[in-house]
Amino acid sequence: MQKVIIKVKGMHCASCSILIDKLVAKQPGVISVTTSYGAEKTAIEYDETKIDLVQIDKFVNKMGYDLIRPDEESATLEEEEARDARKIEEARRRFVVALILAFPIVFYYMSVHMFNLTHVHELFDFLALKTPAMIPQGIVGYMSLGVQWIFWLVAQPVKFIVEMFGIDIMNPPIRIDLNWIYWILSTPIQFVIGYQFYRNAFTSIRVGSANMDVLVALGTSAAYFYSVFGFLFFNIDHPFWESTAALLVFILLGRYVEMVAKGHASAAIKELMKLEAKEAHVIRNNEEITIPLSELIVGDIIVVRPGEKVPVDGVVVEGKTHIDEKVVTGESFPVSRTVGDPVIGATINQEGLIRIKAEKIGKDTLLYQIIRMVEEAQARKAPIQDLVDKISEYFVPAVVFLSVLTFCVWYFIFVPDQLRPALTKMIAVLVISCPCAMGLATPTALVVGIGRAAKFGIILKGGAALEKAYRVTAVAFDKTGTLTIGKPIVTDFEMVDSSISLEEAFMLAGSLETGSEHPLARAMVEKGKEGGKKLEDPQDFEAVSGMGLHGKINGREVAIGNQKYMDTLHIDTAVHEPLMTRLQNEAKTAVYMVVDGKLVALIAMADALKPYAKEAIAELKRMGKEIIMITGDNPRTAEAIANQVGIDRFLAEVLPQEKANKIKELQAEGKVVAMVGDGINDSPALAQSDLGIAIGSGSDVALETGEIILVKDDLRDVATAIQLSSKTIKKVWQNLFWAFFYNVIAIPVAAGAHLMITQTGGHAAEWVVIMTNNMGWLGQPVLNLSQATLRPEIAGFAMAFSSISVVLNSMLLKRYVPPIEKTIMKSKTLK
């Protein structure tokens, strides 16, 4: 099986993504396909023994779209951006040319209608217009006068040129109807600039579907050909030239703005790709050379100077510094790095010169793993999108049916044998309906939300994760490695005998523990090194199972163990029992240390809490989430840790294989549970939970199982992920509401359904007159509105605006700042 995330070019409305999914899924060997119009990507899973990517590409090409296969991708991000910029520029040019051609027609007819001016049909009559001499009254009067002056100023230079050729405009040799000029201007808009709509509509119909372009092509063609035949053969007074021209101008404007906005909405991937360094300083043959990243190999020693980007993932082999990791992980503060510490590619070295050994290069680096996960997430659909897709699939045929029904009702019933009003309403219905707004509602919000999360080091694996996070009522935390660091440290070294120095005790304890492989022993060894003395190898070493260990260090008898071990050694510990009890109540593992038969110290070890664990729990509780801790510790220790971080409920003595069952029990209580974990043993619980949140420093299995990945290992990001998902889903619902509301209201208005109630015999109904007469100064505007019809060009503008508004509303998510960042920014301001 092969799974790829591929860019798709040529999609021009949400119906396109539905069409690709529907038809590609039918191809033999294709297991699943999910296409996102907002992200312009498709996720295809296929059996490479039955079909390959080239065959899929050829099939998609027949549908009128283009897959950018991995072997066809631009070599650099700059080339990709240049290609996208050319497409946006082409859309802008189409709009500008259409606007230039359409403006004279639209301005003339709109001015005549708005200001009740005399309609001039003939060119020489227009050139013979006299200087405006009316006395304006009110703002409308001044606007009317201004328009007349514009007409006169346009006519004068043309009149001057015509008279230069000896033509008398008062008695011209021929008469030229202005509609000939309007026809000439509107034809290239319809068939040259608007060719894309015909092409896309034809492609859609050919494969048995219908998209937004079908509606545009039908609506504009109906208006255009009615105008042509009516003008040539039936001498109609007012063809629809301005409607067809303005309609296409508004739609082209909508496509252009939508394309620009979508580019901004999906900029997260490009921003991530820009983070990568361009070259690296490598030590080869004892010389430093600068090479492109593509020439690096695993094991190369790379020099990174202050201010430079770390080229690849690796480990520090020389030097120490602070690294700014915010660009990749979202970590706000620079982190200290010295020999043996890992570094991440694309992060910035702030101060010292370091040398690193390359461990992961190219597509294996953390940066590219993040990019891959974000791309896949943006290509996935939210479950709610399935319902929207089903509606969109039948939307266009339904609109075509409604438009025909509108024509028949008006032509045969309400205004018998009058073609113009029936045709006007039919065209308005065709062009005002907007399946694009519905189709864009979900993907654009997801693209922006997922991209915004990635900026803060949170990987949301698609719309399903967002919808689940939105509904979470309880958050279950694994303890070890999630709430705690997962690495025990010595927290207390209480000396009870002054005959030996603290440094000497450190050395003796550390030296003895070098013989043990127990995890707690590692903490003691690290503590022993702090004393400044060299650790010695223990002699006669013996580990007593379940109790402790002993041996000789520089001839001295040293033993470390629990109370049982002290009893076997006949060491009296009664006087120190209160201290031991206090340490244990603090969720620490405490042992005794004996040197030459004398009790000299009590040593306590604990798995320290992660930074900001308390703040994360407090924020989640503030959000109204129930917090549960799951641990294998005994109830006493579990209670102590829960109290430290502010967790009210804990499940203790839970074996790793039992964690998933505990999640089931919580779900049986009616809770929507998010599980936060880091290890392999957390994977079943992550999978069982309603939402799995994996810590970025955890195991690969946990990261694959989790639906949300916290890259920078900051528990406060659990709250950020839930908050951002909530805001994203709210944007989706807002978009869907306005898209559906728009279509539910706009289509009946375009069809003139309101006139069936507000008019009687072509005049205002009696109840409307009575009502508006009682409304004072509001009466006349309300009366006019109740009798108004929706012109096709205004319908086209409304349709274009509805799609743009959905994209712009989604982009408001880019303003979201997590509470963590707000706190940091506030503290910096106070300083």
TIBAKOL-125105 format. One record per residue: residue in one letter; x negated, y, z of N, C-alpha, C in turn. Coordinates in steps of 0.1 Angstrom, whole numbers, plus 5000, padded with zeros to 4 digits. Each point is the difference from the previous one (the first is absolute). Layout:
AXYZXYZXYZ/...
! end
This chain:
M499249885000500850125000499150125000/Q500550114993499250124999501050115004/K499550105008500850115003499250134997/V500650094993499350134996500950125002/I499450115003500750135001499550084988/I500950044991499650064987500850134998/K499350104995500750124996500949984988/V501150075000500950004989500250144995/K499750024987500250134994501249994990/G500750124999501150014991501449995006/M500049975013501450005007500450155001/H501350024997500550145000501250015009/C500549895005501150015010500049875008/A500850015011500049885009500549884993/S500950014990500549894993498949924993/C498950064997498949944993499449895009/S499950035013499449905010500949885001/I501350035000501049895001499949914988/L499950064988499949934987498749915000/I498950065004498749925000500249885009/D500550025013500249895009500949894994/K501150044995501049914995499549914988/L499350064991499649934988498649925002/V499150075007498749935002500249875009/A500950015010500349895009500549884992/K500650024988500549894992499049924992/Q498750064999499049944993499549875007/P499749894992499549885006498750025007/G499849965012498850025007500050125010/V500950094998500150125009500849965012/I499350015012500749955012500850125007/S499450115000500750125006499450134994/V500850104999499650134995500850115007/T499250105005500750115006499350134995/T500850094994499550124994500650125007/S499150095003500450135007499850114990/Y501250074997499950114991499350125007/G500250025013499350115007498549985000/A499549885002498649985001499449974986/E500849974990499649964987499149885000/K500449905008499249885001501049885000/T499449894996500849875001499249905007/A500649925008499349885007500549884993/I499149934994500449884992499349875006/E500849905003499449875004500449904989/Y498949934995500349914989499149885000/D500449904993499249884999499150014988/E498750015002499150034989499949884990/T500549885004499949894991501250014989/K501050085003501150014991500150134993/I499450115006500150134993498850085006/D499550094991498950085005500450154999/L499150095005500350145001500150064986/V499349964991500050054986501449984994/Q500649885002501349964995501150095007/I499850025013501050085007499950144995/D498850054997499850144995500650024987/K499949904991500650004986501550015001/F500649925009501450005002500550135005/V499350065010500450135006499950114989/N499049984991499850104990501250004990/K500649894998501149994991501250075006/M500050015013501150075007499850165000/G498850044995499750144999499250055012/Y499449915008499150055011498649944998/D499150055008498649964999499449965013/L499649875002499349965012498550044998/I499450065011498650035000499349895007/R499649904992499349885006498750045006/P499549925009498750035007498850024990/D500049934989499050024990500250134991/E501250065002500250124992500050135009/E499849985013500050115009498850104997/S500350125002498950104998498849975009/A498950034994498749975007499950095013/T500550125000499950095011501350065004/L500150045012501250075005500250134992/E498950064995500250134993500749974986/E499649894994500749964987501549975003/E500349945011501449975003500850135002/E499450095008500650135002500250084987/A499049994992500050074987501249954991/R500149875000501149944993501450045005/D500150005013501350045006500250154997/A499050085001500150144997500550034986/R499549924990500450014986501549974999/K500549905007501449974999500850115005/I499650065012500750115006500050124990/E498850034994499950114991500949984988/E500149884995500949974989501450025003/A500449965012501450035005500250155001/R499050075005500250155001500150064986/R499249964991500150064986501449974994/R500549885002501349974994501150095006/F499950025013500950095006499950154995/V498750054999499850144996500550024985/V499749904991500450024986501549994999/A500649915008501549994999500650135006/L499450065010500550125006499950124990/I498950014993499850114990501149994989/L500249874995501049994990501450025005/A500349955012501450015005500350135006/F499150085004500350135007500950094992/P499750034988500950094992501549955000/I500249874998501349954999500750015014/V499349955010500649995013500350155005/F499050094999500150135005501250074993/Y500149994987501150064993501449955004/Y500249875000501349955003500450025015/M499049985009500350025014500350155003/S499350094993500350155002501450034995/V500449954988501350024995501149955009/H499849885006501049945008500150075014/M498850035006500050065013500550145001/F499750084989500450145001501150044990/N500649904994501250024992499750094988/L498849984994499650094989500649944987/T500050094990500549964986499049904994/H500649894996499249894994499750044985/V498750024997499650044986499649874993/H500749974989499749874993499050024989/E499850124995499250014987498750085003/L498949964994498750065002500050154998/F500550054988499950144997500950085009/D501149945005500850075010499350025013/F499249905003499150015012499050114999/L499450014988498950104998500650144999/A501350014997500750134999500650045014/L499649945010500550045014499750145003/K500950075005499750145004499450015014/T499450125002499550025013501150005011/P499849925010501049985011500350145006/A501350025002500450145005501149985011/M500249895005501149985010499550065013/I501050035008499750055014500249895010/P498949945005500249885009500750035013/Q500749905005500650015013499649875008/G499450035011499649895009498849934994/I499549905008498849934997500249914987/V501249954998500249924988500050094988/G500550125001500050104989498650034996/Y499150025010498650044997499349884993/M500349885005499449884994500549984985/S501250034998500649994986499350104991/L499850125005499450114993498549964997/G499449945010498649954998499949904989/V500949914999500049894990500250064986/Q500950104999500350064987498750084995/W499350065010498750074996499049894995/I500049895006499149894996500349964985/F501349984998500549964986499550114990/W500250125004499750114991498550014997/L499249985011498550004998499549894992/V500649885001499649894992500450024985/A501250074998500450024986499250104993/Q499550105007499350114993498849964992/P499049935005498849964992500449914988/V501049915002500449924989500750084989/K500850105005500750094990499050084992/F498950045007499050084993499349924990/I499749875002499349924991500949974988/V501349975003501049974989500150124991/E500150125005500250124992498750034992/M498849965005498850024992500149934987/F500749894999500249924988501250054991/G500550125004501050064992501449945002/I500249935011501449945002500850105009/D501250034995500950085007500849915010/I499850025013500649915010501550025000/M500550124996501450025000500749944988/N499249984989500649934988498949894995/P499849905008499049904996500449924988/P499149954993500349924988500749875004/I499649945011500649885005500350025015/R500949915005500350005014499449875006/I499450025012499349895007500649985014/D500749895002500649975013498949975010/L500050065011499049985011499949855004/N501149934998500049865004499049924991/W499750054988498949934992498750015008/I499750125005498750025008500049915012/Y501250005007500149925013499849854997/W500549964988499949864996498549974998/I499350094992498649984997499249995013/L500350095010499350005013500249875008/S501349965000500349895009499649864994/T499949994987499749874994498649945005/P498950085000498849945005500049965015/I500850085007500249975015500649865001/Q501049984992500849875000499249884996/F499350014988499549894994498449985001/V499350125002498649995001499649995014/I500350115008499750005014500849905008/G501249984996500949905006499949864995/Y499049984991499949864994499849905011/Q499350035011499749915011501349945006/F501050085000501349955006500649894991/Y500050034987500549904990499249875000/R498750025001499149885000500249925012/N500050065012500249935012501449945001/A501050074995501449945000500149884991/F499450014988500049894991499349875006/T498850035006499349895006500849935011/S500750085008500849955011501149924995/I500750054990501249934995499549874993/R498950004993499549894993499749885009/V499650025013499849895009501249985009/G501150064996501349965007500250085013/S499550125001500250085012500450144996/A500250095010500350144997499450085011/N499350114996499450095010500550144998/M499350095008500450145000499950064986/D499049964992499850054986501249974991/V500749895003501249974992501050115002/L500250045012501050115003499650134994/V498750035001499550134994500249994985/A499649894993500149994986501450014995/L500949935007501550004997500550145001/G499850065012500550145003499650104990/T498750014998499450114991500449974985/S500049874997500349974986501550034997/A500949975009501450044998500250154998/A499350075009500150154998499450054987/Y498849944997499350054988500849974987/F500449874999500749964987501450064999/Y500750025011501250075000499850144995/S498950075004499750134996499750004985/V499249914995499649994986501349984991/F500749905003501249974991501150115001/G500250055013500950105002499750134992/F498750045001499550124993500049984985/L499649894995499949984985501449984994/F500949925006501249964994501350055006/F500050045012501250045007500050155004/N498950074997500050145003500350045015/I499549925009500250025014499450135004/D500650085009499550135004498749995009/H500049905008498950005010499449865001/P499049964992499349875002499349995014/F499649885002499349985013498550015000/W499550094992498550014998499450035014/E500550105007499450045013500149885010/S501049924999500249895010498949904997/T499949964988499049894997498650055003/A499750134996498650055003499750025015/A501050065007499850025014499949875008/L500949914996500049875006498649935000/L499450004988498749934999498950085007/V500150135000499050085007500149975015/F501150005006500249975014499549865003/I500349904992499649865002498449994999/L499550074990498550004998499350075012/L500650115005499550065012500049915012/G501249935001500149905011498949895000/R499849954988499049894998498650065003/Y499750124996498750065002499850025015/V500950065007499950035014499949875008/E500849904996500049875007498749934998/M499450014988498749944998498950065009/V500050145001499150075008500249965015/A501250005004500349965014499649865003/K500349914991499749865002498549985001/G499250084992498650005001499550045014/H500650105006499650045013500549895011/A501149954997500649905010499149875001/S499449964988499249885000498550035000/A499650115006498650045000499249935010/A500649925009499349945011498949914995/I500349924990499049904994498850084994/K500350114993498950074994499250075010/E500650055011499350065011499049905006/L500549885002499249895006498849974991/M500349994987498949964990498950115000/K500450135002499150104999499050005012/L500349935010499249995012498749934998/E500049914990498849924998498850084996/A498849965005498850074996499749964985/K499250084993499749984986498749924998/E499150025010498749934999499449975013/A498949935001499449965012498550004999/H499350045012498650005000499549875006/V499449914992499649875003498549985001/I499649925010498649965001499749884993/R499250014989499649884992498550014997/N499349895002498650004998499350115008/N500550025013499550105009500150144995/E500950024990500250144995501550035001/E500350135002501450045000500450044986/I501149944995500550044987501550035001/T500550084991501550035000500649934989/I501049925003500749924990501550025001/P500849974989501550005001500449895009/L501250015006500549905009500249864993/S500350014987500249884992498849915000/E498850055002498749935000499649945013/L500850035011499649955013500349855001/I499249945009500249865003500049985015/V500749895004500149975014498649985006/G499750065011498649995006499150124998/D500450094990499250124998499950085013/I498850065002499850105011500350144994/I500950075006500450134994499750115010/V499550114995499750125009501150094999/V500550055012501150095000499650125008/R499950124994499650125007501250075006/P499750105009501150085006500850074989/G501349995001500950074990500349914988/E499449894999500349914988501049905004/K500749954989501049895002499349865002/V500549925008499549865001500649934988/P499149944991500449954987500949875001/V499649915009500749875001500249965015/D500749895002500149955013498749935004/G499550025012498849935004499750025015/V498849975003499650015015498750085001/V499950085010498950095002498849915004/V498950024993498749935004499050095005/E500250134999499050105005500650145002/G499750065011500650135003501350005008/K500450125004501350025007500650134995/T501350005001500750124995501550005005/H500750104995501550005002500650004986/I501049924998500749984987501450065001/D500350084990501450054999500849904991/E500949925007500749894993501450044997/K500450135002501450044998500549984986/V499250024990500449984987500549864996/V499549905007500449864998501049955010/T499650025013500749945011501050095006/G499950134998500850105007499550045014/E498949945004499450035013499650145001/S500650075010499850155000498650045004/F499449935009498750045005498849914994/P498950064998498849924995499749895010/V499549894994499749895009498549975000/S499449965011498649985001499649874994/R498950004992499549884994498549995001/T499549885004498649985002499749864994/V498849955002499649874995500949895004/G500549924990500949895002501450044999/D500350134999501450044999500550004985/P501349974998500550004986500350144995/V499950024987500450134994500949974988/I500950094997501049984990499750094988/G500149954988499750084988501050114999/A499550124994500750124998500150095012/T499649955012499950095011498850095000/I499950105008499050104999499050005012/N498749994996499050015011499850145004/Q500250035013500050145005498750055004/E499149925006498850065005498749934997/G499749885005498749934999499949934987/L498749984996499749914988500149865005/I500749924992500149855003499849924988/R499649885003499949904989501049895003/I500749964990501049895001499749894991/K500549885004499949884991501449984994/A500150004987501249984993500649865002/E501249995005500749875003501149984990/K500850114997501149984991499950124990/I500149964987499950104990501249994990/G500250114992501049994990501449985005/K500749914995501449975003500249935014/D498849965006500149935013500050105012/T499750134997499950105011501450025007/L500050055012501250045007500850104992/L499350104994500750104992500949944989/Y499449914993500749934989501149915005/Q499849945011501049915006501250095004/I499850125005501050095003500850044988/I499250044989500650044988500949894994/R499549885000500849884995501349995008/M499950005013501249995008501050114998/V499550124999500950124997500749984987/E499249964989500549984987501149905000/E499849895007500949895001501350055007/A499850075011501150055008500950094992/Q499450094992500750104992500849934989/A499449894995500749924989501249925005/R500049975013501149925005501250085002/K501249944999501250075002500549985014/A500750105005500849985013501249924997/P500549925010501249924998501250084995/I500150135005501150084996500050034985/Q498849994994499850034986500849904991/D500149885005500749904993501450044997/L500750055010501450054998500050124990/V499150095001499950114991499849964986/D499149904998499749954987501249934993/K500849935008501249944995501050114995/I500150105008501050114997499450074987/S498750035000499450074988500249924987/E499949875001500149914989501350024992/Y501150025008501350014994500550144999/F499150095004500450145001500250064986/V499049984991500150064987501249954992/P500249874999501249954993501350065006/A500050025013501250055007500250154996/V498950074999500150144996500550024985/V499549914992500450014986501549974999/F500549905007501449975001500850125005/L499550065011500750125005500150114990/S498950024993499950114990501149984989/V500049884995501049974990501450015005/L500349965012501350015007500350155001/T499050085004500350145002500450074986/F499349964990500450054986501449964997/C500349885002501449954996501150075008/V499750015013501150065008500250154996/W498950074997500250154997500550014985/Y499549924991500450024986501449954997/F500449895007501349944996501150045010/I499650045012501150035010500150155004/F498950055006500050135006500050124990/V499149984990499950114989500049934987/P501249954996500149924988499450074987/D499249924993499550044987499050115001/Q499550045012499050105001498649935003/L499250004990498749925001499050065010/R499950134999498950075007500049985015/P501250035007500049985015499749855004/A500649914992499849865003498649964998/L499350044990498649974997499150075010/T500350125004499250075010499949925013/K501249965004500049925013499449874999/M500149934988499449884999498450015000/I499550104994498650035000499550035014/A500850085007499650045013499949885009/V500949914999500049875008498749924997/L499749994987498849924996498750065006/V499950135000498750065004499950045014/I501150015007499950045014499749885009/S500549884996499749895008498549975001/C499549965012498649995001499649875008/P499849894993499549885007498650025004/C499250094994498650035004499950045015/A501050095004499950045014500249895009/M500949904997500249895009498749914999/G499549984988498849914999498850065007/L499950135000498850065006500150015015/A501249995006500350035014499049925009/T500049874997499249915009498550004997/P499649974987498649994997499150135003/T500650114997499250135003499750025014/A501149975009499850015014499049905005/L500049884995499149895004498550044996/V499950054988498650034995499450115009/V500850105003499450115008499849955014/G501049935006499849955014498949915002/I499849904991498949905001498750074997/G499950104991498850084998499650085012/R501050065006499850085012499449925011/A500649885002499649915011498549964997/A499649974988498749964997499050115004/K500450134998499150115004499649995015/F500949955008499849995014499549865005/G499649924990499449875004501149905003/I501250014994501049905002500549954987/I499949874998500449934988501449945002/L501050064993501349945000500249924988/K500349875002500049904989501450014993/G500450114994501250014992501250055008/G501150014992501250055005500749925010/A499849865000500649915010499550035014/A498750035000499350035013500650135006/L500350104991500550135004501449985006/E500849924993501449985004500049935014/K499149905002500049935012499550095012/A499050074997499550095011501050105004/Y500850044991501150105003501049955010/R500149865000501149945009499449945013/V498750015002499449945012500550055013/T500449925009500450045013499149965011/A499149904998499149955010498649984993/V499050035007498649974995499349915010/A499549884995499349915008498550014997/F499250015010498650014999499349885005/D499149944991499049915006499150075009/K499449935010499150085009498650004995/T499349885000498650004997499750034986/G499250104998499650054986501050104994/T501250015007501050104995500150125009/L500549975012500150105011498650025006/T499249895000498750015006498949984989/I498850035003498950004990499849864995/G500249905009499749864997498649965003/K499250095006498749975004499850045015/P499949905009499950035014498750085003/I500250095010498850085005500050005015/V498950025005499850015015500650135004/T501050005008500650125005499650055014/D499649905008499650025014498849925004/F499050055006498949935005499850055015/E500749945009500150045014498949935008/M498950085004499049945008500449995015/V499849895006500449975014498849975009/D498850014994498749975007499050104995/S499450075009499050114996498649954998/S499849875003498749944999499549994986/I500850024990499649994986500650124993/S499250054990500450124993501049974990/L500850104995501049984990499449964987/E498850064996499349974988499649855000/E499549965012499549865001501249904999/A501250045006501249924999500549994986/F499950114992500450004986499149904993/M498750005002499149914993500249865003/L500249975013500249865004501349944995/A501150085000501349954995499949994985/G499550094993499949994986499149894995/S498949985007499149894996500749865002/L500749995011500749875003501149974989/E500750114997501149984990499549974986/T498850024997499549974986500149854997/G500149925011500149864998501449954997/S501050105001501449964998500550054987/E501049924995500750054987501450055003/H500350015012501450055004500150154995/P501250044995500250144996499750105011/L500349975013499750095011498550025002/A499249894996498650005002499350114991/R500650024988499550104991500150145006/A501150035007500150135007498950015011/M499749905007499050005010498650034995/V499849934988498750024994499850154995/E501050054994500050144996499750105012/K500749965011499850095012498649985006/G499549884999498649985005499050084992/K500250024987499150084992499950155004/E501150045007500150145004499050045011/G499549905007499150025012498750054995/G499749984988498750054995498949895001/K500349895007499049895001500249894990/K498949934997500149904990500749885006/L501049944992500749885005499149884998/E500049915010499249885000500849874997/D499449904995500749874998500249935013/P501249955003500249935012499449865000/Q499549965012499549875002501049915008/D500049874998500949915007501450054999/F500450044988501350064999501149895000/E501150035006501149905000501350085001/A501049964991501350065000501049905006/V500650055011501049915007501450034994/S500649914993501250024993501150055010/G500750124995501150055008499650085012/M498750015003499650065012498950114998/G498949974994499050104998498749944995/L498950065003498749954995498950055009/H498849924999498950045009498749974992/G498950055005498749984994498950085007/K498849994996498850075006499650114990/I499850135006499550114992498850055007/N498849994994498850045007499849945014/G500449875001499949935013501150035010/R501050084997501150035009501249924996/E500749955010501249924997501250094998/V500650004989501250094997501249914996/A501150045006501349934997501150104998/I500849984990501250094998501249914998/G501150035007501249924998501250055008/N501149925000501250045006500049955015/Q501250015006500149975014499849855002/K500449924991499849855002498549975000/Y499350074991498549985000499350045013/M500550125005499550055012500249905012/D501249945000500349905010499049885000/T499749954987499149894999498650045004/L499750134999498650055004500050045015/H501249995006500250045014499650145003/I500550094991499850145001501250065006/D499950085011501250065006500350134993/T501250004994500550124993501250075006/A500349965012501350065006499950155002/V498950055004499950145002500350094987/H499749934989500150074987501349974993/E500949935007501349964993500850124996/P500250105008500850124995499550064987/L498650014999499450064988500349904988/M499949875002500349914989501550014996/T500950015010501450014997500350134992/R499450115004500250124992499649994986/L498849944998499549994986500949914992/Q500549895006500949914992501350074997/N500550085009501350074998499850104989/E498850044997499850094989499849934986/A500449875000499949924988498649974996/K499149995009498649974998499649865004/T499149944993499549875004498850035009/A500149965012498950035010499349875005/V498750015001499149895005499050055010/Y499449905007499050045010498649974995/M499050075004498749984997499149975012/V499349895000499249965012498649994995/V499050065008498649994998499349955012/D499349884998499349945011500949975012/G501249964997500949965010500850115007/K499850124995500750125006500950064990/L501250035004501050074992499550154998/V499850044987499450134998501050094992/A500949954993500950094992501249934996/L501150084997501249964994500050064986/I500249924990500050054986501449984994/A500550114994501449994994499850034985/M500749924992500050024986501550014994/A500150074990501450024994499950034985/D501149974994500150034986500650154999/A499250094997500450145001501150044991/L500950095004501050054991499450074988/K500749994989499650084988500350155003/P499250084993500250155002501450034995/Y500750095007501350054996501249895001/A499749895006501049905002501250065008/K499750075011501050065009500850104992/E499350084992500750114992501049934990/A499549894994500849934990501349955006/I499949945012501149945006501050115004/A499450115006500950115004500850064988/E499350014988500750064989501149914995/L499749875000501149904996501250005009/K499750015013501150015010500850134998/R499350114997500750124997500949994988/M499649924991500849974988501249915003/G500149955012501149915004499749854997/K498849964997499749864998499749935013/E500549875000499649925012498749934997/I499150005010498649954998499949885008/I499449894994499849875006498649964998/M499349955010498649954999500049855001/I499449934990499949865000498549965003/T499849925010498649965004499949865006/G498949944999499749875006499650015014/D499850135005499550025014501149955010/N499549985012501049975011500850125003/P501249985006500950125002499450115008/R499249975010499450105008499150104992/T499149944991499150084992500950074989/A500949934994500950064990500750125006/E500549995012500750115006499150125002/A498849985004499050105003499750084987/I499849924989499750074987501250084995/A501249945001501250064996500250135007/N499750005013500250135008499050104996/Q498849964996498950094995500550084988/V500649934990500450064988501450065000/G500849965010501350065000501149914994/I499749874999501049904994500849945011/D501350004999500949965010500349854999/R499949944989500349864999498849924993/F499749895006498949924995500449855001/L499449924990500249865000498649945002/A499849935012498749955004499949854997/E498749955001499749864998500649944987/V500050084990500549964987498849944991/L500149884997498949944992500150054985/P498950004993500050064986501149944992/Q500249875001501049934991501550035005/E500150075011501350035006500550144996/K499150084995500350144998501250024990/A500049924989501150014991501449975006/N500049905009501249975007500550115009/K499050075006500450115009500650114991/I499550024988500650104991501449964996/K500249874998501449954997500950035011/E499549985013500950025011500450155001/L499050094997500350145001501050044989/Q499949944988501050024989501349955004/A500149895007501249945005500850095009/E499250095007500650105009500650124992/G499949994987500650114991499050114997/K498849985003499050104997499449994986/V499750114994499250004987498650025004/V499149904999498749995007498950034990/A499150095003498750024993499049935009/M499149924994498949945007498750064996/V499250045010498750064997498949905005/G499249964991499049905003498750014992/D499049925003498750014993499449874996/G500349895006499349884998500749904992/I499349894997500649894993501249945008/N499849995013501149945008501250105001/D499950124995501150094999500849994988/S499549934990500649994986501449945000/P500249895008501449955000501050105006/A499650075010500950105007500250124990/L498950044993500250114990501049964990/A499949884995500949954990501449985005/Q500249965012501349985006500750135003/S499250115003500650125004500850074988/D500850095004500750084989499050094993/L498950045006499050084994498749975007/G499049954992498749975004499150114998/I499350055011499050115000498749945004/A499150004990498649945002499050115003/I499249985010498950095003498949984989/G499550114995499050004989498749925004/S499650005012498849935004500249855003/G501249954997500449875003499649904989/S500549885001499649894991500750024986/D499449944990500550014986501449945000/V500349895007501349945000501050095006/A499750075011500950095006500350124990/L499050054993500250114991500949964988/E499849874996500949954989501449995004/T500249955013501349985005500850135003/G499250105005500750125004500550084989/E501150075002500650084990499650155001/I499450035011499450135002498649985005/I499050064995498649995004499550135006/L499550005012499450125006498549994998/V499650084990498649994996499050045011/K500350115007499050055009500249955014/D500849895002500149945013500450095012/D500950104997500550095009501449975003/L500449965012501349965004501150114998/R499550125001501050114997500650004986/D499349934991500549994987501249914999/V500249925010501349925000501250105000/A499950105009501050105001500150084987/T498850034994500050084988500749924988/A499749874999500549924990501549995001/I500649985012501450005002500750134997/Q499350115004500650134998500050034985/L498949974993499950044986501049914992/S500149875003501049924993501450055002/S500350055012501350055003500350124991/K499050094999500250124992500149974985/T499249904996500149964986501349944996/I500549915009501349944997501150105000/K499950105009501050115001500050084987/K498850024994499950064987500649924989/V499949875001500649914990501550025001/W500650005012501450015002500550144995/Q499250105003500450144996500050004985/N499049944993500050004985501149934995/L500349885005501149924995501450075002/F500150065012501350075002500250114990/W499050084998500250124991500149954985/A499349894997500149944986501449954998/F500549925009501349954998501150115001/F499850095010501050115002500050084987/Y498850034994500050084988500849934989/N499749874998500749934989501549995002/V500449975013501449995003500850134998/I499350115003500750134999499950054985/A498749994995499750074987500849934988/I500149875000500649944988501550034999/P500850005011501450044998500150154997/V499150095005500150144996499750014986/A499049934995499650014985501249954992/A500749905005501149954992501250095001/G500050105008501150095001501149955009/A499749905008501149945009500750105008/H499250105005500650105009501150084992/L499850024987501050084993501449934999/M500049865001501349935000500850045013/I499450055010500750045012500250155000/T499050084996500050145001500750074988/Q500349934990500750064988501349944997/T500950084994501249954995500350074986/G500049924990500250054986498950094996/G498849985004498850084996499850125009/H500950035010499950115008499849965015/A499650095008499849975014501349965006/A500049895008501249945006500550105010/E501350005003500750095009499450005014/W499749885005499549995013498650065001/V499250004989498750065000500150155001/V501050064992500250144999500450055014/I500949935006500550045014498950005010/M499249905000498949985009499050114998/T499650024988498950104998500550155002/N501350024998500650135003499950035015/N500049905008500050025015498650005006/M499049994991498649995004499250135000/G500750114996499350135000499050014989/W498850065004498950014990499449874995/L500249895008499549874996500949944989/G501250054999501049944991499649994986/Q499550104994499650004986498849904997/P498950005008499049914997500549855001/V500849985010500649865002500949964988/L500850104996500849974988499249974988/N499050084997499149984989499349865001/L499649965012499349885002501049884997/S501250015005501049894998500349984985/Q499950104992500349994986498849984991/A498950005006498749994992499849854995/T499349994989499549874995498550014999/L499449885000498649995001499449994985/R499350104996499450004987498949894999/P499849944989498949904998498650045005/E499650134996498750045003499850025016/I501150045006499950015015500049865006/A500749914994500049865005498649954998/G499350034989498649954998499150065011/F500250135003499150065010500349935014/A501249975003500449945013499349865000/M500149934989499449865000498550015003/A499350094993498650025001499650045015/F500850095005499750055014500249895010/S501049914998500249895010498849915001/S499449964989498849925001498850075006/I499850134997498950085005500250015015/S501350025005500250025014499749885008/V500249884995499749885007498549985001/V499350034990498549995001499450105010/L500550134999499550105009500449975014/N501249955003500449965013499049905006/S499749904992499149895004498650065004/M499650104992498650065002499950075013/L501250045006499950065013499349915011/L500049874997499349915009498550035002/K499550064990498550045000499750095011/R501150075006499850095010499949935014/Y500349875000500149935013498649995007/V499950045012498749995008500349925012/P499349895003500249915012499850085013/P500749965010499850065013498550005005/I499349904996498649995003499250124995/E500350024986499350114994500450145005/K501350015004500550135005499350035014/T499849895008499350025013498650044998/I499349944990498650034997499950154995/M500950034991499950144995500350105011/K500949975009500450095011498850025009/S499349885003498850015009498950084994/K499849994987499050084993500350155000/T501350034998500550145001499750065013/L500349925011499850055013498650035003/K499149914995498650035002499550124993/
! end
